[in-house]
């Protein structure tokens, strides 16, 4: 309901050139459910208008020169938001919200775009719209009160979603909570600056393989007389600026003589857009240019793609554009060259924060970051502040949650849950987003100091903060989708029943969870029947038990991860079992009247047509086996391109975890409905192409729907007749 109200408010103030006014919210909802891509295309127009209007207001408020209108066209609007951040100092939260919207928008023409993704885009759009409405109506006290003062959330209310802004004052008395605030996305400390590597950033540094690759390329370039270009690519918040700052601080000698351009933070000539600025920086590497020094450019993939597209159309930078093609930087998952004589490229987007191993996925990187925050070392500023608060008898939910996070089994379980949402939901977790996640599972929304840890509210405990608050961030929304509460297991039901029936519930909790972690709100559990908090404690019990004793209950996810590993190491036997499953599903997708035959039409006809197919398994040879003999696979995507060939034609599709789960269900007897076919549109199209390539002149079957009679239609060899029909059974 609140989203509808927000849309109506926006409708009343927006300067929208495409029509007299915005469409009604009900029309937008219909469009979102029936055609998400079309809805996104419409929202893009609205987003552009909001962005332009936001800039005009900010320029008027600050008496600044307005940016040129052409920035707010679809091809350069990401640049416009970079300039808004640099010129008008908008909050990081608002900027990241805009970038998230644009990232989703780029997928609108993909067949796999879902209604859920389109609604996420609407949430981001309405968040920025709320800023505009507040500015227009002058109801907002200030445009940015600082990240430690304000927290903005998209809150789920039943089936609808509402936008709400909650302000929580910084708890100055707690040095620990004040220290934790540097983890927030809104904190200046969490946003890396390529020229600064001290304090928090220095302490939190964790070495990654891409750092070693970067150092190797720098050494190689230093040994060459001819100047070279290094493109350091990736997404917002993934560590490009952090890596540059680290190298400037720790390996200054390697960067001596290099010109460094950070596309996201450099000051701009406001008479030029970022692509023009980039052209100027890269001009020595144009086909007719002459470079006189090595150049490093840190650049977001979206900006690089815009630059590449523009130069291809203009016929400039042929050598550089050819190199980008060879690198396959826009083709995820390909293990291809990243250097030649003049150009080098490192792509953070190719490097996952977790690795695939024979034992399953692991993330030494994320574990090390948690260890940095929880290490029992007085050189750790978080731990030192936590101890100091304890000595001063300062108590809060955050202090209790930090203690729980320090437990090794909890850390490992959290990391496995994050890997699961990255694979299942294709969630991208930047380093900055991960820092913010740690803050969100430690510090509740309404933080307050307490007289004792027994006074901690049940819903402020870490397991509930992690799984029960899809309103706080996109990452927590994804984790909510794999909430242990959504698994109906006999063992879980038994745990909850025992909790409810035990005379001394607290003693039972200590027996099941361990006395060490039965802290905080658990001390109130014996009063739950009196307080009416049975549901809250049941949820906490299931979630905390799952964190302490992480088990792989999802067979489809576990199998998919094994197949993904087999695919990248080139395990033909392992992938062979996957092909056996897919081939069975090909016959089961629309049904099969007999061996080697597949129905081509729906079952609601008097007669159904079936074609004979003769297929052979195929894989994307550029990717299959590309990580052969590697102990841990770090460069990959969480999907596989594979399929089958028939009559000399090869048909591949993208198999991700969600699609695999559906195919596994179908193989076990489940019949896909219309929504399943819509969700698995890529596989459905692949199936249609197989049927289209089948031989339709011979060995065609007609099957009577009601009695199962099978007739064979074939072209006779010695006859003028076009076909003849014979009964098979």
Secondary structure, 3 states (H helix, E strand, C coil): CHHHHHHHHHHHHCCCCCCCCCCCHHHHHHHHHHCHHHHHHHHHHHHHHHHHHHHHHHHHHHCCCCCCHHHHCCCCHHHHHHHHHHHHCCCHHHHHHHHHHHHHHCCCCCCCCCHHHHHHHHHHHHHHHHHHHHHHHCCCCCCCCCCCCEEEEEEEECCEEEEEEEECCCCCCCHHHHHHHHHCCCCHHHCCECCECCHHHHHCCCCCHHHHHHHHHHHHHHCCCCCCEEEEEECCCCCHHHHHHHHHHHCHHHHCCEEEEECCCCCCCCCCCHHHHHHHHHHHHCCCCCCCCEEEEEEEHHHHHHHHHHHHHHCCCHHHHHHHHHHCCCCCCCCCCCECCCEEEEEHHHEEEEEEECCEEECHHHHHHHHHHHCCCCCCHHHHHHHHHHHCCCECHHHHHHHHHCCHHHHHHHHHHHHHHHHHCCCCCCHHHHHHHHHHHHCCCCCCCECCHHHCCHHHCHHHHHHCCCCCCHHHHHHHHCCHHHCCCHHHHHHHHHHHHCCCHHHHHHHHHCHHHCCHHHHHHHHHHHHCCHHHHHHHHHHHHHHHCCCCCCHHHHHHHHHHHHHHHCCHHHHHHHHHHHHHHHHHHCCCCCCCEEECCCCCCCEEEEEECCCEEEECCCCCCCCCCCCCEEECCCCEEEEEEECCEEEEEEECHHHHHHHHHHHCCCCCCHHHHHHCHHHHHHHHHHHHCCCCCCCEEEEECCCCCEEEEECCCCCCCCCEEEECC
